Amino acid sequence: MRNVVLMTFDACRKDVLGCYGVEKNLTPFIDSLRERLLLFTRAQATGPYTQASFPSILTSSYYLEYGWQQKCPSQRIFLSEILKEAGIATAAFHSNPYLCGYFGWNRGWDFFMDSMKDPVTPKVPFLKGDKINRRVETWLSSQKKIGKNNPFFIWVHYMDTHEPYIPDREYLKLVHPDLDISEEKMFLLFKEVLLKRDVSDLNNIELLKKLYHAHVREVDAYAKDFFGILESQDLLDDTTVIITSDHGDEFGEHGGLSHDDKLYSELVDVPLLFYGPGIKGGTECRSLVSNIDIPPTILHLFGLGPVAAFKGQSLLPIESYSNVGCFGEAIHQIKGKGGDISRDVYFYREEDLKIIYRADQDSWEMYDLLADPRETVNIVEISSMADGLKSKLLPHVRRWEKNFN
């Protein structure tokens, strides 16, 4: 295996990608790859927002594993550190302020694009995907110029599907040609509806969805552009691309908007797609998998052995993958003040049964996702399986809660 790219979309729901059976035509490029994709149908994020989910994606560890800290604790072992030590070139391209060097996410990278320190964007940390791609293109060209031909690992993260949902008119017209809305109205929706989590007006929620859809179409275009960069530099045939998201977004399904400390499917069901040499395209894997399995899988792709500290396991070869259940967790986020560890919430999923525990209320919810995919009927009091799922989740909860004290 020559190269691996990890492509992550911020706040991108699984149910907006056409390759998952959606008919909205929001992702025509990714859908066009369907016959060359290995598609995981039941991939889970380990948290409902960036800080809770990215430890699994880049360090194969859980959010609260080392207690709650704003900065990434030194105990976490980064995938990039292992790859760099093995002689693989590592480069990261993103503009998410929660993943910047200040919080410790710059470990193990030969090149780390950190927009919070970038003089080009001193006030606006979110960069459009096309600008991210141009940085990738420049880095790849520079590697060639200096004669470096060792394998590379690139992590590229697009923020375009993240709020405030003010898409370029080009993409809005592509997905909703009849929608006539001013930028001022978009900003007002963000300020008065999204930030205040106001779900009282269904028309406003539908408008937000349409704006979000335009961003999905936009990020699909940036994915196409990225593949074009690889192809133009004769790298595509030697590169495996993994596409996923850190979490989804809510549009009123459980009384809220955006992504807060909830663990329902609209927030933790994520896309997970593999493309590249040796990948059996046109196939679906229905195994229950987690983003915590991504770092061990990338080690496998580079021919490197497992790391004892990693909590996940390689998804490849899929015939050898074996997993019983998936965990996830979150704490209540306070704008500008970090997290409130007294309000922690956890989930455990096994096949199509899912249990949620809100520790501050000592309350339980349980859902049969096959019969009730929208998670509207809490069956924890009537299901004969509830005690068994509780017994599997509680040790996970108690283990992490020890770190709070």
C-alpha positions in Angstrom: 0.0 0.0 0.0 1.4 3.3 -1.0 -0.8 6.1 0.4 -3.9 6.6 2.6 -6.2 9.7 2.7 -8.6 10.1 5.6 -11.3 12.5 4.4 -13.7 13.8 7.1 -16.8 15.9 6.7 -17.8 17.9 9.8 -21.4 17.4 11.0 -22.4 15.3 8.0 -25.3 13.0 8.5 -25.3 9.6 6.9 -28.8 10.0 5.5 -27.8 12.8 3.1 -25.5 10.6 1.0 -27.1 9.0 -2.1 -25.0 5.9 -1.9 -26.9 5.1 1.3 -30.2 5.0 -0.6 -31.2 8.7 -0.3 -32.9 10.2 -3.3 -32.1 13.8 -2.8 -29.1 13.8 -5.3 -27.0 15.8 -2.9 -23.7 13.8 -3.5 -23.5 13.0 -7.2 -19.7 12.5 -7.2 -19.5 10.2 -4.2 -22.5 8.3 -5.6 -20.7 7.9 -8.9 -18.0 5.9 -7.1 -20.5 3.4 -5.7 -19.3 0.4 -7.7 -15.8 1.0 -6.3 -16.7 1.7 -2.7 -16.8 -0.6 0.3 -19.7 0.9 2.2 -20.3 0.3 5.9 -24.0 0.6 6.7 -23.9 0.7 10.5 -20.9 2.9 11.3 -21.1 4.7 14.6 -19.4 7.9 15.9 -18.2 7.8 19.5 -19.7 11.2 20.3 -22.2 13.8 19.0 -19.7 16.7 18.5 -16.1 17.2 17.4 -14.4 17.1 20.8 -16.2 13.8 21.7 -15.7 12.1 18.4 -12.3 13.0 17.1 -10.3 11.2 19.8 -11.6 7.9 18.2 -10.8 9.0 14.7 -7.2 10.0 15.2 -6.2 8.2 18.4 -8.5 5.2 18.6 -9.5 6.2 22.1 -12.6 7.4 23.8 -13.4 11.0 24.7 -13.6 10.5 28.5 -11.0 7.8 28.7 -8.4 10.1 30.4 -10.9 12.3 32.2 -12.3 15.5 30.6 -9.7 17.9 29.5 -9.9 20.8 27.0 -6.5 20.0 25.7 -5.7 16.6 24.3 -4.0 14.6 27.1 -0.5 13.4 26.6 -1.5 9.8 27.2 -3.3 9.6 23.9 -1.2 8.0 21.1 -1.8 9.7 17.8 -2.0 7.6 14.6 0.1 10.3 13.0 2.9 9.8 15.5 3.1 6.0 14.8 3.1 6.6 11.0 5.7 9.3 11.1 8.0 7.1 13.2 7.5 4.4 10.5 8.8 6.8 7.8 5.5 7.7 6.3 5.0 11.4 5.4 2.1 12.8 7.4 0.1 16.0 6.6 -3.1 17.4 8.1 -5.4 20.0 6.5 -8.3 21.4 8.4 -9.8 24.6 9.8 -11.7 23.4 12.9 -10.7 25.5 15.9 -11.3 22.6 18.3 -8.7 20.5 16.4 -6.0 23.2 16.4 -2.5 23.0 17.8 -3.4 24.9 20.9 -5.5 21.9 21.9 -2.8 19.4 21.1 -4.0 18.0 17.8 -0.7 18.8 16.0 1.3 15.9 17.3 3.0 13.6 14.8 2.5 15.7 11.6 5.2 16.6 9.2 2.8 19.3 8.1 -0.1 20.6 10.1 -2.3 23.3 8.7 -3.7 25.3 11.6 -6.0 28.0 10.5 -6.2 29.5 14.0 -2.6 30.6 13.5 -2.9 31.2 9.8 -2.2 34.9 9.0 -4.4 34.5 5.9 -7.5 33.9 8.0 -6.9 35.7 11.4 -10.6 36.2 12.1 -12.4 33.5 10.2 -11.2 30.1 11.2 -13.5 28.1 8.9 -11.9 27.8 5.4 -13.9 26.7 2.4 -13.1 23.3 1.0 -11.6 24.7 -2.2 -9.0 26.6 -0.2 -8.2 23.4 1.8 -7.7 21.5 -1.4 -5.3 24.1 -2.8 -3.2 23.7 0.3 -3.2 19.9 -0.2 -2.2 20.4 -3.9 0.6 22.6 -2.9 1.9 20.2 -0.3 1.8 17.2 -2.7 3.6 19.3 -5.4 6.3 20.3 -2.9 6.9 16.6 -1.9 7.6 15.9 -5.6 9.9 18.9 -6.0 12.1 17.9 -3.1 12.3 14.3 -4.4 10.3 12.7 -1.6 8.5 9.6 -2.8 7.9 7.8 0.5 4.2 6.8 1.2 2.0 9.5 2.7 -0.9 9.8 5.1 -3.1 12.8 4.6 -6.0 13.8 6.8 -8.3 16.4 5.2 -11.2 17.8 7.1 -14.0 19.9 5.5 -16.1 22.3 7.7 -18.6 23.2 4.9 -21.4 21.1 6.3 -21.1 22.7 9.7 -23.3 25.6 10.8 -24.0 28.5 10.3 -25.5 27.2 7.1 -24.8 30.1 4.8 -24.1 28.3 1.5 -22.9 29.7 -1.8 -25.8 30.5 -4.0 -24.3 28.2 -6.7 -24.9 25.1 -4.6 -28.2 26.3 -3.2 -29.6 26.6 -6.7 -28.4 23.2 -7.6 -30.3 21.5 -4.9 -33.2 23.9 -4.3 -33.6 26.0 -7.5 -36.9 27.5 -6.4 -35.6 28.7 -3.0 -35.1 32.5 -3.0 -33.5 33.6 0.3 -31.2 36.4 1.1 -27.9 36.0 3.0 -29.3 38.3 5.7 -32.2 35.8 6.1 -29.8 32.9 6.4 -27.8 34.7 9.1 -31.0 35.6 11.0 -32.0 31.9 10.9 -28.6 31.0 12.4 -28.7 33.7 15.1 -32.4 33.5 16.1 -33.3 29.9 15.4 -30.2 27.7 15.3 -28.2 29.2 18.1 -31.2 29.4 20.3 -32.3 25.8 19.4 -35.7 27.2 18.6 -37.8 24.3 17.1 -41.2 26.0 17.5 -41.6 26.8 13.8 -41.4 23.8 11.4 -41.0 26.1 8.4 -37.7 27.5 9.9 -36.5 23.9 10.4 -37.3 23.1 6.8 -35.4 26.1 5.6 -32.4 25.1 7.7 -32.5 21.7 6.2 -32.4 23.1 2.7 -29.4 25.3 3.5 -27.7 22.3 5.0 -28.4 20.3 1.8 -26.7 22.9 -0.2 -23.6 22.5 1.9 -23.7 18.8 1.4 -23.7 19.3 -2.4 -20.8 21.7 -1.9 -18.6 19.3 0.1 -19.3 16.6 -2.5 -17.8 19.0 -5.1 -14.8 19.5 -2.9 -14.4 15.7 -2.7 -14.5 15.5 -6.5 -11.9 18.2 -6.7 -9.6 16.3 -4.2 -9.9 13.1 -6.2 -9.0 15.2 -9.3 -5.8 16.4 -7.5 -4.7 12.9 -6.8 -5.4 11.9 -10.4 -3.6 14.8 -11.9 -0.5 13.9 -9.9 -0.7 10.2 -10.8 -1.5 9.2 -7.2 -5.1 8.0 -7.3 -4.3 4.5 -8.3 -1.9 4.1 -5.4 -4.1 5.7 -2.7 -6.8 4.4 -0.5 -9.4 7.1 0.5 -11.5 6.7 3.6 -14.5 9.0 3.9 -16.4 9.5 7.1 -17.8 12.3 9.4 -17.3 13.0 13.0 -21.0 13.3 13.8 -24.3 14.4 12.3 -26.7 17.2 12.9 -30.2 17.4 14.4 -33.2 19.1 12.8 -35.8 18.8 15.5 -35.9 15.0 15.7 -35.4 15.0 19.4 -36.4 18.6 20.3 -33.2 20.3 19.3 -31.0 21.6 16.5 -27.3 21.3 15.6 -25.3 19.0 17.8 -25.4 18.9 21.6 -25.0 16.3 24.3 -27.5 13.8 22.7 -26.7 10.3 21.4 -29.5 9.6 19.0 -29.0 8.2 15.4 -29.1 11.6 13.6 -26.0 12.5 15.5 -24.0 9.3 15.8 -24.9 7.3 12.6 -22.1 8.3 10.2 -21.1 7.5 6.7 -18.0 5.3 6.3 -16.7 4.5 2.8 -13.5 3.0 1.5 -12.1 3.5 -2.0 -8.9 2.3 -3.5 -6.6 -0.5 -4.6 -7.4 -3.8 -2.9 -10.8 -2.6 -1.8 -13.7 -4.8 -2.9 -15.9 -2.2 -4.6 -19.7 -2.4 -4.8 -20.0 -4.2 -1.5 -21.7 -3.4 1.7 -20.6 -4.4 5.2 -23.5 -4.6 7.7 -21.3 -5.2 10.7 -21.7 -2.8 13.5 -18.5 -0.7 13.4 -17.1 2.4 15.0 -14.9 5.3 14.0 -12.6 4.1 16.7 -11.7 1.3 14.3 -10.2 3.8 11.7 -6.7 4.1 13.1 -6.1 0.4 13.4 -7.4 0.0 9.9 -5.0 2.6 8.5 -2.1 0.8 10.3 -3.2 -2.4 8.6 -3.3 -0.6 5.2 0.3 0.5 5.7 1.4 -3.0 6.8 2.0 -2.0 10.4 1.1 -4.1 13.4 -1.6 -3.2 16.0 -1.0 -0.8 18.9 -1.9 -2.0 22.3 -3.3 1.4 23.4 -5.8 1.5 20.5 -9.3 0.5 21.5 -10.5 -0.3 18.0 -9.6 -3.1 15.6 -8.9 -3.2 11.9 -11.9 -3.3 9.7 -9.8 -5.1 7.0 -10.1 -7.7 5.9 -13.8 -7.4 6.6 -14.1 -11.2 6.8 -11.9 -11.2 9.9 -13.6 -8.3 11.7 -15.6 -9.2 14.8 -17.3 -6.7 17.0 -20.1 -7.2 19.6 -21.1 -3.6 20.3 -20.2 0.1 20.1 -19.9 2.8 22.8 -20.2 6.5 22.7 -20.3 9.4 25.2 -20.7 13.1 25.6 -20.8 15.8 28.3 -22.9 19.0 28.3 -21.1 21.8 26.5 -21.2 25.3 27.8 -20.5 28.0 25.1 -17.2 29.6 25.9 -16.6 27.7 29.1 -15.9 24.1 27.9 -17.8 21.1 29.4 -19.8 20.3 32.5 -18.6 16.8 33.5 -21.5 16.5 36.0 -23.8 16.1 33.0 -22.4 13.0 31.2 -24.3 10.8 28.9 -23.4 7.4 27.3 -24.7 4.9 24.8 -24.1 1.3 24.0 -25.3 -0.3 20.8 -25.5 -4.0 20.0 -26.9 -5.0 16.6 -30.2 -3.0 16.4 -30.6 -2.5 20.1 -29.3 0.7 21.7 -29.3 1.9 25.3 -28.6 5.4 26.5 -27.7 6.4 30.1 -27.8 10.0 31.3 -25.7 9.9 34.5 -26.8 13.2 36.1 -30.4 12.0 36.0 -29.7 8.3 36.5 -32.1 7.7 33.7 -32.2 5.1 30.9 -33.6 4.9 27.4 -33.6 1.9 25.1 -34.6 1.6 21.4 -35.1 -1.1 18.9 -33.6 0.6 15.9 -35.1 -2.0 13.5 -38.7 -1.4 14.6 -38.2 2.2 15.7 -35.3 3.8 13.7 -36.3 7.3 14.8 -35.9 6.4 18.4 -39.3 7.6 19.6 -40.5 4.7 21.8 -38.4 4.1 24.9 -38.7 0.3 25.7 -36.2 0.2 28.6 -39.0 -0.7 31.1 -40.5 -3.5 29.0 -37.6 -5.1 27.1 -36.2 -8.4 28.4 -32.8 -7.3 26.9 -32.5 -4.1 28.9 -30.6 -5.6 31.9 -28.1 -7.2 29.6 -27.3 -4.0 27.8 -27.1 -2.1 31.1 -24.6 -4.6 32.4 -22.4 -3.9 29.4 -22.6 -0.2 29.4 -22.2 0.5 33.2 -18.6 -0.8 33.5 -17.6 1.6 30.7 -19.4 4.5 32.5 -17.8 3.7 35.9 -14.4 3.3 34.4 -14.5 6.8 32.9 -16.2 8.4 35.9 -13.3 7.5 38.1 -11.2 9.9 36.0 -13.5 12.8 36.9 -12.5 12.7 40.6 
